[in-house]
Amino acid sequence: MTLHATCHCGATRIALPSQPVQAKSCNCTFCARTGAVWAYYKHDELEFISREGEAVYSPSGMNHHHFCSKCGIQTWGDSPDWASMYNADGTPKNGDANAMPAERIYAVNLNLIDDLDWSLVSVEQVDGRNSW
């Protein structure tokens, strides 16, 4: 069963390949304000059905926060694949504190899925406020 993440007005629609079983909730200053719970996917795993009126906020130039310019809902994001290089507490996996990921990862706000079975999703709390 394909799940669809949809902003409030329906201008942004994203098809997910399957029910996510893992997600992250971050307490950084951006995520804490949006309340998003993120499931992560490779760029070719998502199907963007509609991105009408999409806008991007990117304060660092690295992390791109996509939202609907019509209803204002935070829909998805793309960023360097930080989890490939760093642990949830911000420590580097390979010991190199300056490591930069080579790949990008997409994140979908799971709060946009009406029929999501949350009982199947393990949500990891990430301390982004103190880690980066």
N, C-alpha and C positions, 0 to 999 in steps of 0.2 A: 504494500500500500504506500503510495507516494503521499507525503505530507506537504502542505503548502504553508509557508510563512507569508502573511499578508499584513500590510500596514493598515491603519484604521480606515482609511478611505478606499483602499483597494488599488491604488495606483502602483504600488510595488508588490509583486508576487514572485516568490522564490520557491521552486520545487526542490525538496530534499530527497535524497535517494532512499532513505529508510528512517525508521524510528531511531533517534539518537539514544545511546545508552550512557554517554558521558557528556558532561558539560562543566563549565566553569562560571563562577560568580566572583567578580573582582570588586575590591573596595577602593580602587584608585579614584581620584577626584572626578573623572569622567564617568566611569561605570557606576559608581555609587549614585550619581545624580540621575542616570538614565534607568537604572534598575534592571538592566539587561542580564539575562542568563545566556551564556554563549556556548554553542556547539560548533566544533571546528571541522572544516572540510578542505580537501585539496581543491584547487581552482576548477578542475574538470568534473567534480562531483555534483555541483549545483547547476540547476537550470533556471536562468533568470527569465521568467515569463513576461514580466512587465517591470520597467524601471522608469515609468513616466514621471517627470518632475523630480527625479532623484537629485539630491545635493550632497556634497561631501564637505566634512569638517576635518582638517588635518593640521592640528597645531604644531606637531613636530615635523611634519613632512614625511614621516615614516608610516605612521598608523593612520589609516583612512577610515573615518566613521561616516557611513552612508545613512542618510535619512530621507524621508519623504518631505519634499518642500511644500506639499499641500496640507498634510495633517500633522507633520512634525515628528512622526514616530521614528525612533532609532531602529533601523532594519537589519543592517549587516555591516561588517567591517572587513578590511583586508590589511594585513600587516606582515612584517617579517615573521617567520615561524619561530618566535621566541622560545616556545616549549621544546624545540629541537636542540636548543643550546643551553637553556637555563631551567633549573628546578623551580617549583612553585614558590619557594621562598626567596628566589632571586639569585641563588648561588649558581655559578657556572657548572655545567655537567662535565666539561673537559678541563676545568681548572683555569681557563683563560677568561679573566674578567672583562676583556674587551672583544670577545667573540661576537661576530655578526652572522646571523643566519643567511644562507644563500637562497633559500626558497621563501615564498610568501604563502600565507595561509588565509583562508576565508572563515569568518565567524558569522553565524546567523543567530539573531535574537530569538530564543525559543519561546518567549512570551507572545510571539506573533502567531503561534500555531494553536488554533481553536481546539482541535481534537488530539492534542499531544497527550500521551499516557505518561504523566509525570512519575508514576510509580516505577517505571522502567529506567528512569534517568538518575544516575549518580552524579550529584553536583558537588564539585570540589570548590572549596573556598580559597581564593587566591589573594594574597596580601600585596596587591599592586601599589597600595599607598606607601608602603615602607620598602618595597623591593625595587622600584624603578622610578 
